[in-house]
Amino acid sequence: MKSLFLKIFLSFWAALALSLVLAILVTIALRPARRGIESQAPQTLAEAVNAYQTGGQRATHDYLEELWRTQHVRAFVFDPAGNELSGRHVPPWIEESREGGTQPGGAQGGNQRGGPLRHRSWMDNFLPDRIMRQALTLDGRRYTLVLELPPGPRGFLGPNDIPLLGIAIILSGLVCYLLAWSITSPVARLRKAAQSLASGDLSARAGAPVGGRRGELTELMRDFDRMAERIEGLVDSQSRLLKDVSHELRSPLARLSVALGLARQRATPEVAPELESALNRIEIEADRLNQLIQRLLTISRLESGSDGLHKTQLSLRDLVEQVARDAEYETPGRGCRVTADAADEFLVDADPDLLRSAVENAVRNATRYTAEGTTVEVRLERQQAANGNGEEIVIRVLDSGPGVPDEALAKIFEPFYRLDDARNRQTGGAGLGLSIADRAIRLHGGQLRASNRKEGGLEVEIRIPAVSPV
């Protein structure tokens, strides 16, 4: 049983139902024998009258109180004038039973008559069972005894014969349902908000109730909302910082390029050979800085959302084959090959430039780290989506490099993250390629992840929703 709601609901319901059944069984087991009490009614009446005649009202009161303590039976004895012999307060329904109670008739012992009182309305079902006995003394006076029997099992309740136990279990189930819902509803909202936050929706909130409502779960929801708001503020601040810094760097970089061009023009033939190496180095570093700024602006644009996407239907096979050719062309001298294995068009709705950039970054990362003389494979296949909603295209990029430590597999998609043994300009890069690819794929509703291959090397898996067949 995985559902917290079902665990709480069924546990509470079972506990209440078992407690109810046990209470009924214990009550039945401990109650006095009703038949014995009914058969002793004539003797009870005779003893009560005898106590009154010998000791008066006080003796009758003590006798009836002793009967209540020992057998849990309430007894009231009335003389012919309707006065209660013990002087106690008489409940209205007892008085009504004595004056107008219907009796089944039949003599019991010659000078005694009476029997159980039948219920006259459905409200009487909630009152204790009562029996009435009348007897004549030797002097011809008629005394009346009304007994309230101890509670016993009632097989049915009311005129519709609805089982009492069934009603109790149903009501307890309703109470447990409401209790379980009140506990698990905030948890479900927290879980949904956490999933949205984890998928990149920084505006997700649990929606804590406003006002003075208190409680552990309510406070937890408010804490979660404050945490999410803080995270959103930090990420937005970081994104603005990257964007602002990138824009500010472009102006001095443009001036640097102009100064570099002027320096080349003004270099005299006598000093040109000495300056050529330095100028070339400046140009290379300026170009790298320009690429870095461009990637930073790309990340900033991707972080801002999918408003700038221009989706169209395209073939992943054509895109992957073109990326593979370009990547192989860009790796001369290492003897590496890049192959694309696709037997179908694999149509998707995507932004062509953005999707190409994502696949290209993943393939270039593989060509950068794969061993010399090996082949980087790019495979395409169609699979059922993990959530069961349609199909998705899977692009697998496999290399034969050193792989990545397991603890770093999720971190390689973070901006500027590089492994310690790759912090060099020849292989390490700036640590932005896979970050751009990850954000581009997520904007298309897909997922990008990495894993180490058993035979050695890294496998980068790109999943993107496929076009639904017409």
Secondary structure, DSSP 8 states (H G I E B T S, - for coil): ---HHHHHHHHHHHHHHHHHHHHHHHHHHHS--HHHHHHTHHHHHHHHHHHHHHHHHHHHHHHHHHHHHHH--EEEEE-TTS-BTT-----HHHHHHHHH------BSSSSEEEEE----SGGGGGS--EEEEEEE-TTS-EEEEEEE------S-BTTTTB-HHHHHHHHHHHHHHHHHHHHHHHHHHHHHHHHHHHTT-TT-------SS---HHHHHHHHHHHHHHHHHHHHHHHHHHHHHHHHHHHHHHHHHHHHHHHHHHH--TTTHHHHHHHHHHHHHHHHHHHHHHHHHHHHHHHHT-STT---EEEEHHHHHHHHHHHHHHT-TTTT-EEEEE-SS--EEEE-HHHHHHHHHHHHHHHHHHS-TT-EEEEEEEEEE-TTSSSEEEEEEEE--S----GGGTTGGGSTT---GGG-STTTT--S-HHHHHHHHHHHTT-EEEEEE-TTSSEEEEEEEE-----
